[in-house]
Amino acid sequence: MDMGRESRWEKDAITVEIVFALVTAVALAAAVFAVALLPALALGVSSPGGKATLAGGVLLGASAGVSRLVRVLLRFDAQRRKGR
């Protein structure tokens, strides 16, 4: 691969991959948050337990989303460096 300026299609591919990574990260974070929150809603957990469950769901969702984002972008960078 040429180490000079990137072509237009390479820039477009990078943009598409970033958007894909962001969308899938947000979807995964929302799904993990919902799964973590559903038992608390179904069982009617009281205020302190509900707040702890909410905080845990936010933490799990955020970490899953960031993990997905980093994994997708690192995989794309590795493939791009190989010239694929």
DADA-V794001 format. One record per residue. N is the residue number from 1. RES is the residue in three letters. PHI is phi in degrees with one decimal (NA if undefined). D_FIRST is the distance of its C-alpha to the first C-alpha in Angstrom with 1 decimal. Layout:
BEGIN
[[N,RES,PHI,D_FIRST] [N,RES,PHI,D_FIRST]]
END
This chain:
BEGIN
[[1,MET,NA,0.0] [2,ASP,-67.2,3.8] [3,MET,-86.8,6.2] [4,GLY,-83.8,8.8] [5,ARG,-68.1,10.5] [6,GLU,-80.0,9.5] [7,SER,-76.1,10.7] [8,ARG,-62.4,14.0] [9,TRP,-67.6,13.2] [10,GLU,-68.7,10.8] [11,LYS,-64.3,13.8] [12,ASP,-64.4,16.1] [13,ALA,-63.9,14.6] [14,ILE,-65.2,14.9] [15,THR,-62.3,18.4] [16,VAL,-62.9,19.4] [17,GLU,-67.4,18.5] [18,ILE,-65.0,20.4] [19,VAL,-64.1,23.3] [20,PHE,-59.5,23.3] [21,ALA,-63.2,23.4] [22,LEU,-66.0,26.2] [23,VAL,-65.1,28.3] [24,THR,-69.6,28.2] [25,ALA,-66.0,29.0] [26,VAL,-66.1,31.9] [27,ALA,-63.5,33.2] [28,LEU,-65.7,33.1] [29,ALA,-62.2,34.8] [30,ALA,-65.8,37.5] [31,ALA,-66.5,38.1] [32,VAL,-65.5,38.5] [33,PHE,-61.8,40.8] [34,ALA,-64.4,42.9] [35,VAL,-64.6,43.3] [36,ALA,-71.1,44.4] [37,LEU,-88.4,46.8] [38,LEU,-58.0,48.4] [39,PRO,-60.9,50.7] [40,ALA,-66.3,52.1] [41,LEU,-70.5,52.8] [42,ALA,-69.3,54.3] [43,LEU,-92.3,56.5] [44,GLY,64.1,57.5] [45,VAL,-65.9,56.6] [46,SER,-68.8,58.6] [47,SER,-56.6,57.3] [48,PRO,-64.7,56.2] [49,GLY,-68.5,54.6] [50,GLY,-66.1,53.0] [51,LYS,-67.4,51.5] [52,ALA,-66.8,50.1] [53,THR,-65.4,48.7] [54,LEU,-62.1,47.1] [55,ALA,-64.2,45.6] [56,GLY,-64.3,44.3] [57,GLY,-63.7,42.8] [58,VAL,-64.2,41.0] [59,LEU,-64.3,39.7] [60,LEU,-64.2,38.6] [61,GLY,-63.3,37.0] [62,ALA,-64.7,35.1] [63,SER,-67.9,33.9] [64,ALA,-65.8,32.8] [65,GLY,-65.8,31.0] [66,VAL,-65.2,29.1] [67,SER,-60.6,28.3] [68,ARG,-63.2,26.8] [69,LEU,-60.3,24.8] [70,VAL,-65.0,23.3] [71,ARG,-62.2,22.7] [72,VAL,-65.6,20.9] [73,LEU,-70.0,18.6] [74,LEU,-66.6,17.8] [75,ARG,-63.1,17.1] [76,PHE,-64.1,14.8] [77,ASP,-63.8,12.9] [78,ALA,-64.1,12.8] [79,GLN,-68.3,11.6] [80,ARG,-66.5,8.8] [81,ARG,-67.6,7.8] [82,LYS,-76.8,8.3] [83,GLY,91.2,6.0] [84,ARG,-93.3,9.5]]
END
